[in-house]
Amino acid sequence: MLMRAEERNMMEGFRVGRNRTRVSHLQFADDTIFFSNSREEELQTLKSLLLVFGHIFGLKVNLEKSSIYGINLDQAHLSRLAVMLDWVGEGKRDHLVRWDVLCKPKTIGGLGFGNISWRNLALLGKWLWRYLREGSALWHQVILSIYGSHSNGWDANTLVRWSHRCPWKAIAQVFQGFSLFTRYVVGNRERIRFWEDLWWGDQPLRIQYPRLFRVVMDKNISISSVLGPSRPFSWNLNFRRNLSDSEIEDLEGLMWSLDDLHLSPSVPDARLWPLSSSGLFSLKSFFLALSQSSGSPQDFPSKIVWNSQVPFKAKSFVWLVAHKKVNTNDMLQVRRPYKALSPDICILCMKHGESTDHLFLHCSLTIGLWHRLFQLAKMDWVPPRSIYDMMFIKFKGFGNSKRGIVLWQAVSIALIRVV
């Protein structure tokens, strides 16, 4: 086909050598390079040849993965040729979803790729955990001798004043985030700080009782210095001034809540990692905690997207629909206006603007399919506001059994995919 086009002077390519040998293309494995001049007619001929080739052999040339490069052409001319060919100039691609979204776990809308920065923090946090458990190791002794002990009595000092980079300085920067997920188990009360450490409730006592913490004299005091060894506990708290009525109420509430505390005088205090069932640190649990705490938790219909019994390609498409990142007409107006129809026209009903919610739910043709599906299931329904809300609603059109739920998910995804 290319040779016929060359014979008819529809494609020229370029000429080399004394004999002016014509070169229109080069092939290597499954990659092909086409050479052409900058005339739009010749490039249009090349595009037509590729389309005809695809129809004849039942293949499809993916122009979105093709690139166009120019020699001695200005950027404006090259961009105009790329628009004409629907090719992506100079290696640029459409990115439908932001990378930070892809890095999130699947349960909150990502693809679980994992953020490299979070993974690095999790690896550094492992050294903080190992420091406590490997007290006899040489590296522990070296770190302790150089930086000293932390005020909590468990860790090495995290205040590294040296300006140059050193391994412990990077590890120490993770301490604040690491300490948020550690919990202490009271034994003989000697090493756990009464106000600062997390040992009672879901937060340290300094956060639960901020008014008392502001006026207490020793903020770094241990539990053994506050509570006596046996019940009923004897209390030893010193304040900078007499307590107000509200502060007295807080103190009474604190004393009342700690009446349920059980001590184990023969067992030393311990530090646990509550994010794992074993109580031991794991990279995966810390990484997931960092991922979820980096931003506000988001609801996402992960069950219908990832737990459904449909091909992965269909799941990926529904994932894009849930994020409203499908190349509908309104999105094309932003990304590639030259490929979009009027923003007020839907390709199916030719009436309303084509958005994700309209195309997959509210379009007259689409909603007819949804009505038909609910009629077959003998259910009454009211269309929700968005396709995102539709994915959250747990319809039981084919019964409450696991098979019925799986079947309903598959049929719903099939309807979205067909549209």
Secondary structure in CASP SS format (residue, H / E / C, confidence):
PFRMAT SS
TARGET T0000
AUTHOR 0000-0000-0000
METHOD secondary structure of the structure
MODEL  1
M C 1.00
L H 1.00
M H 1.00
R H 1.00
A H 1.00
E H 1.00
E H 1.00
R C 1.00
N C 1.00
M C 1.00
M C 1.00
E C 1.00
G C 1.00
F E 1.00
R E 1.00
V E 1.00
G C 1.00
R C 1.00
N C 1.00
R C 1.00
T E 1.00
R E 1.00
V E 1.00
S C 1.00
H E 1.00
L E 1.00
Q E 1.00
F E 1.00
A C 1.00
D C 1.00
D E 1.00
T E 1.00
I E 1.00
F E 1.00
F C 1.00
S C 1.00
N C 1.00
S C 1.00
R C 1.00
E H 1.00
E H 1.00
E H 1.00
L H 1.00
Q H 1.00
T H 1.00
L H 1.00
K H 1.00
S H 1.00
L H 1.00
L H 1.00
L H 1.00
V H 1.00
F H 1.00
G H 1.00
H H 1.00
I H 1.00
F H 1.00
G C 1.00
L C 1.00
K C 1.00
V C 1.00
N C 1.00
L H 1.00
E H 1.00
K H 1.00
S C 1.00
S E 1.00
I E 1.00
Y C 1.00
G C 1.00
I C 1.00
N C 1.00
L C 1.00
D C 1.00
Q H 1.00
A H 1.00
H H 1.00
L H 1.00
S H 1.00
R H 1.00
L H 1.00
A H 1.00
V H 1.00
M H 1.00
L H 1.00
D C 1.00
W C 1.00
V E 1.00
G E 1.00
E C 1.00
G C 1.00
K C 1.00
R C 1.00
D C 1.00
H C 1.00
L C 1.00
V C 1.00
R C 1.00
W H 1.00
D H 1.00
V H 1.00
L H 1.00
C C 1.00
K C 1.00
P C 1.00
K H 1.00
T H 1.00
I H 1.00
G C 1.00
G C 1.00
L C 1.00
G C 1.00
F C 1.00
G C 1.00
N C 1.00
I H 1.00
S H 1.00
W H 1.00
R H 1.00
N H 1.00
L H 1.00
A H 1.00
L H 1.00
L H 1.00
G H 1.00
K H 1.00
W H 1.00
L H 1.00
W H 1.00
R H 1.00
Y H 1.00
L H 1.00
R H 1.00
E C 1.00
G C 1.00
S C 1.00
A C 1.00
L H 1.00
W H 1.00
H H 1.00
Q H 1.00
V H 1.00
I H 1.00
L H 1.00
S H 1.00
I H 1.00
Y H 1.00
G C 1.00
S E 1.00
H C 1.00
S C 1.00
N C 1.00
G C 1.00
W C 1.00
D C 1.00
A E 1.00
N C 1.00
T C 1.00
L C 1.00
V C 1.00
R C 1.00
W C 1.00
S C 1.00
H C 1.00
R C 1.00
C C 1.00
P H 1.00
W H 1.00
K H 1.00
A H 1.00
I H 1.00
A H 1.00
Q C 1.00
V C 1.00
F H 1.00
Q H 1.00
G H 1.00
F H 1.00
S H 1.00
L C 1.00
F C 1.00
T C 1.00
R E 1.00
Y E 1.00
V E 1.00
V C 1.00
G C 1.00
N C 1.00
R C 1.00
E C 1.00
R C 1.00
I C 1.00
R E 1.00
F C 1.00
W C 1.00
E C 1.00
D C 1.00
L C 1.00
W C 1.00
W C 1.00
G C 1.00
D C 1.00
Q C 1.00
P C 1.00
L H 1.00
R H 1.00
I H 1.00
Q H 1.00
Y C 1.00
P H 1.00
R H 1.00
L H 1.00
F H 1.00
R H 1.00
V H 1.00
V E 1.00
M C 1.00
D C 1.00
K C 1.00
N C 1.00
I C 1.00
S E 1.00
I H 1.00
S H 1.00
S H 1.00
V H 1.00
L E 1.00
G C 1.00
P C 1.00
S C 1.00
R C 1.00
P C 1.00
F C 1.00
S C 1.00
W E 1.00
N C 1.00
L C 1.00
N C 1.00
F E 1.00
R C 1.00
R C 1.00
N C 1.00
L C 1.00
S C 1.00
D H 1.00
S H 1.00
E H 1.00
I H 1.00
E H 1.00
D H 1.00
L H 1.00
E H 1.00
G H 1.00
L H 1.00
M H 1.00
W H 1.00
S H 1.00
L H 1.00
D H 1.00
D H 1.00
L C 1.00
H C 1.00
L C 1.00
S C 1.00
P C 1.00
S C 1.00
V C 1.00
P C 1.00
D C 1.00
A E 1.00
R E 1.00
L E 1.00
W C 1.00
P C 1.00
L C 1.00
S C 1.00
S C 1.00
S C 1.00
G C 1.00
L C 1.00
F C 1.00
S C 1.00
L H 1.00
K H 1.00
S H 1.00
F H 1.00
F H 1.00
L H 1.00
A H 1.00
L H 1.00
S H 1.00
Q H 1.00
S H 1.00
S C 1.00
G C 1.00
S C 1.00
P C 1.00
Q C 1.00
D C 1.00
F C 1.00
P C 1.00
S H 1.00
K H 1.00
I H 1.00
V H 1.00
W H 1.00
N C 1.00
S C 1.00
Q C 1.00
V C 1.00
P C 1.00
F H 1.00
K H 1.00
A H 1.00
K H 1.00
S H 1.00
F H 1.00
V H 1.00
W H 1.00
L H 1.00
V H 1.00
A H 1.00
H C 1.00
K C 1.00
K C 1.00
V C 1.00
N C 1.00
T C 1.00
N H 1.00
D H 1.00
M H 1.00
L H 1.00
Q H 1.00
V H 1.00
R H 1.00
R C 1.00
P H 1.00
Y H 1.00
K H 1.00
A C 1.00
L C 1.00
S C 1.00
P C 1.00
D C 1.00
I C 1.00
C C 1.00
I C 1.00
L C 1.00
C C 1.00
M C 1.00
K C 1.00
H C 1.00
G C 1.00
E C 1.00
S C 1.00
T H 1.00
D H 1.00
H H 1.00
L H 1.00
F H 1.00
L H 1.00
H H 1.00
C C 1.00
S H 1.00
L H 1.00
T H 1.00
I H 1.00
G H 1.00
L H 1.00
W H 1.00
H H 1.00
R H 1.00
L H 1.00
F H 1.00
Q H 1.00
L H 1.00
A C 1.00
K C 1.00
M C 1.00
D C 1.00
W C 1.00
V C 1.00
P C 1.00
P C 1.00
R C 1.00
S C 1.00
I H 1.00
Y H 1.00
D H 1.00
M H 1.00
M H 1.00
F H 1.00
I C 1.00
K C 1.00
F C 1.00
K C 1.00
G C 1.00
F C 1.00
G C 1.00
N C 1.00
S C 1.00
K H 1.00
R H 1.00
G H 1.00
I H 1.00
V H 1.00
L H 1.00
W H 1.00
Q H 1.00
A H 1.00
V H 1.00
S H 1.00
I H 1.00
A H 1.00
L H 1.00
I H 1.00
R H 1.00
V H 1.00
V C 1.00
END
